[in-house]
Amino acid sequence: DIKSNNGLAIHIFLCNTSMENRCFYNSDGDFLIVPQKGNLLIYTEFGKMLVQPNEICVIQDVSPFNVVAWHGNYTPYKYNLKNFMVINSVAFDHAGTA
């Protein structure tokens, strides 16, 4: 809902070649990037980030063309999903019982 600033949209983007001398810009919200095959070398206004399969990357809503207005901690980050458990797993990092 645009008026309440709530909701989400899911877009699937397929790339099979480098976006050399181009950029992908989203002015609507944050990016959650989940590579399925191959590595992604992502360039942001804060530097480069290599994201591999089994990792997820979050790039928050910051314009790459207006870094002067930057405030807070909007630095892109990534998680390696090998370090997190699935629900009801007791293999590692399991949810404790109360």
N, C-alpha and C positions, 0 to 999 in steps of 0.2 A: 504494500500500500504506500504510494508516494506521499500522501498527506501525513501519515503517521510515521514515516521514515522507518518502516518495518518491512520485513520480507526478504526474499532472496531470489536469485535467478541462477540457473546452472547452464553453463555454456561448455560445449566440448570443442576444443581447438586441436586440429591436426596439423602438424608441421613435419615436413620431410626434407627440408633444406634449411640452411642457416638464414636468419633474417639480417644479413649483413647490410649495414647502413640504413636500417629501418628500426622503428620501435613500435611496440604494442602498448597502447594506452587505454586505461579504463578510468573514466571520471565518475563512475557510479558507486564504487565500493572497493572492497579489498579483494585480492586474488588469493585463492587457495590452489596451488599448482601441485598436481599429482602425476609425475611422469610414469608412463606404463612401460615403455621400452626405450632403452638408450639413456644417455646422460644429457642433461640440459645445463648449459652454461648461461646463467641469467645475469645480465648487466642491469644494475639499478643505479639510482642517483647516489647510493651509498656504497657502491662497489660491486664486485663480482661474487656470484654464489654458484657453486656446482651442486646440482640436485640430481640424485641418481634414483633408479627404481627402488622402491621400498622406503623412500623418503617423501615427506611432504614439505612444501614451502609456503610461507605466508608473506605476501607483500601488501602492506597496508595502503590505504587511500592517500597517497602523497603524489602530487604532480611532479613528474621528472623535469618539468620546465619551469617550476617555481619553488625552488628549494629555500628561498629566502623566508617564506612563510612557515617553514618547518617548526614544529613545536612538539614537545613530548618525546616519547620513545616510539617512533615509527620505523625503526630499523627492521629490514626484512630478516626473517629467521626461518630455520628449517628444523625438522625433527626426523630422526632415524627411527622408523617404526619397529625395528628390532629391539629397541630399548623399552617398549611398552607392551603390556599384556593385553590379551583379549579378555572379555568378560568371562568369569568363572574358570579362568586358567589358574592352576597352582604351580606352573612350571617355574615362574620367577615373578618377582614384583607383584605378588598376589594381594588382592584386597583382604585386609585383616578382618577378623571377626570381632564383634563388639562384646 
